[in-house]
């Protein structure tokens, strides 16, 4: 009894999974109906052709007569042309459904991904996201465009053949139908295993691609570490698994195909033996025997197709579950309905209701714990940052320097307490309102494919070319840009690969300056820039931060001595705070860090000289 209940629950759950695609299929219901209708007509034509062959044998071949052959030829040609028309309409509509359904799923996923919180991207590998957006959606589109049609055509053809054969001669029909169950069982048995092996092949192929990628992109590192032999051994291990898995799949096919061929030949033999006896005794004509021989020759194909596509269709449920799970994933940080009603969404903002942001930030007795954490990294923390204040956050790598900035930017929200922007809880205003006023420069900048000019313009899409050049000059990026072959129109390559790390950083600085934000965040932004270039842009940074609230996550402590407030983070806790002078006079952890770094930088400058 329990087993039956479990089975019913699983079946209901399976139906619910497939039902999630209904909204995506509805726009293409007419195309799907056209596809199914053309396949039904095509299946009827496929059944009619053997019957016409039998008619030709009885009326033209056996009596050696051509009377009425013209009308027969016209009719036969009409059916063939009808088949061709159906195939063209079906293929065209199926391609459209495959492309459009996959496109709609990708667009919906891409839009949804923009709404998810930072924590999702912190814990989810890029490869997993790409697989959902690309591979899973492509498979779903392909299955609904082609596999569903194959199931429909195969079912209609097999059922139609059975009905026609039973109506013509039930004894010969049973001889053919006797091989249908073995063909179906063999197909289900072998296809399940072949499908699993093919999945393993695709998975291993992804590993091979990864090894290729790492081998090429990390070639210099491999040579300096002298690990070519290790890389080669790892690659040979993966390709060896690929070879073994592929060979097993080929062997299964090599066994499966002849067995199906044998069963088909067996059906033909049954028909010829039984039908031949009937012809000799005068029970049936040669034409009728021809019809059954034709059916025996082709009956295996739709049965194989039906079993194979049903297996493939069922396997696609896993893809639907993965796509649905991503679409149903809720962002951890969202605007309330009241905020959305007043300020709009990220995609449909009501900017006319946005208040001017001045940049006064207050941390009001906040505590915070990361979603995947078990302990508070901040407890009852209170800090008032007046508009225009420069706050530097320092500490060792992994100490938790980014936590405060992530909270201030509302990439995360406090577990307890409030964060006020210009005296108002920032949860009472739109996230887009806040994010539109933040200029964020990361230690490892990301550039989009396109020109230098296009990348800087992302800071403000309506900026003129003159404003882009002015922003580049402000951060001393203009010089290296003009030295490039096409200047501001030079392509930066994928991810900015045509530029050095320092050059990418300068472009990201220019992009942030162009946005003219009220709040600036520099997350170890000069750590990747050489000392000479860093000194060139320090004055520009000072000018850039004047009158703006700014957070500097610093690696080189010498760069934040002029900050209005320095927060010292250790073990995820703020252990000291004050100006540079105050912290040095205290002689605590900050002073120790600063002195050690000063000694290191002095030694490096002496050795460099």
HELIX and SHEET records of a PDB file:
HELIX    1   1 UNK A    2  UNK A   19  1                                  18    
HELIX    2   2 UNK A   22  UNK A   26  1                                   5    
HELIX    3   3 UNK A   29  UNK A   56  1                                  28    
HELIX    4   4 UNK A   57  UNK A   61  3                                   5    
HELIX    5   5 UNK A   69  UNK A  115  1                                  47    
HELIX    6   6 UNK A  118  UNK A  123  1                                   6    
HELIX    7   7 UNK A  126  UNK A  130  1                                   5    
HELIX    8   8 UNK A  131  UNK A  136  3                                   6    
HELIX    9   9 UNK A  137  UNK A  142  1                                   6    
HELIX   10  10 UNK A  143  UNK A  147  3                                   5    
HELIX   11  11 UNK A  148  UNK A  168  1                                  21    
HELIX   12  12 UNK A  170  UNK A  177  1                                   8    
HELIX   13  13 UNK A  180  UNK A  217  1                                  38    
HELIX   14  14 UNK A  219  UNK A  225  1                                   7    
HELIX   15  15 UNK A  228  UNK A  280  1                                  53    
HELIX   16  16 UNK A  286  UNK A  315  1                                  30    
HELIX   17  17 UNK A  317  UNK A  327  1                                  11    
HELIX   18  18 UNK A  337  UNK A  343  1                                   7    
HELIX   19  19 UNK A  351  UNK A  353  5                                   3    
HELIX   20  20 UNK A  402  UNK A  408  1                                   7    
HELIX   21  21 UNK A  426  UNK A  428  5                                   3    
HELIX   22  22 UNK A  431  UNK A  435  1                                   5    
HELIX   23  23 UNK A  452  UNK A  457  1                                   6    
HELIX   24  24 UNK A  465  UNK A  474  1                                  10    
HELIX   25  25 UNK A  478  UNK A  483  1                                   6    
HELIX   26  26 UNK A  487  UNK A  489  5                                   3    
HELIX   27  27 UNK A  494  UNK A  496  5                                   3    
HELIX   28  28 UNK A  501  UNK A  515  1                                  15    
HELIX   29  29 UNK A  531  UNK A  545  1                                  15    
HELIX   30  30 UNK A  557  UNK A  560  5                                   4    
HELIX   31  31 UNK A  580  UNK A  586  1                                   7    
HELIX   32  32 UNK A  589  UNK A  608  1                                  20    
SHEET    1   A 4 UNK A 378  UNK A 385  0                                        
SHEET    2   A 4 UNK A 361  UNK A 368 -1                                        
SHEET    3   A 4 UNK A 416  UNK A 421 -1                                        
SHEET    4   A 4 UNK A 424  UNK A 425 -1                                        
SHEET    1   B 6 UNK A 438  UNK A 441  0                                        
SHEET    2   B 6 UNK A 519  UNK A 523  1                                        
SHEET    3   B 6 UNK A 549  UNK A 553  1                                        
SHEET    4   B 6 UNK A 390  UNK A 394  1                                        
SHEET    5   B 6 UNK A 565  UNK A 570  1                                        
SHEET    6   B 6 UNK A 573  UNK A 578 -1                                        
END                                                                             
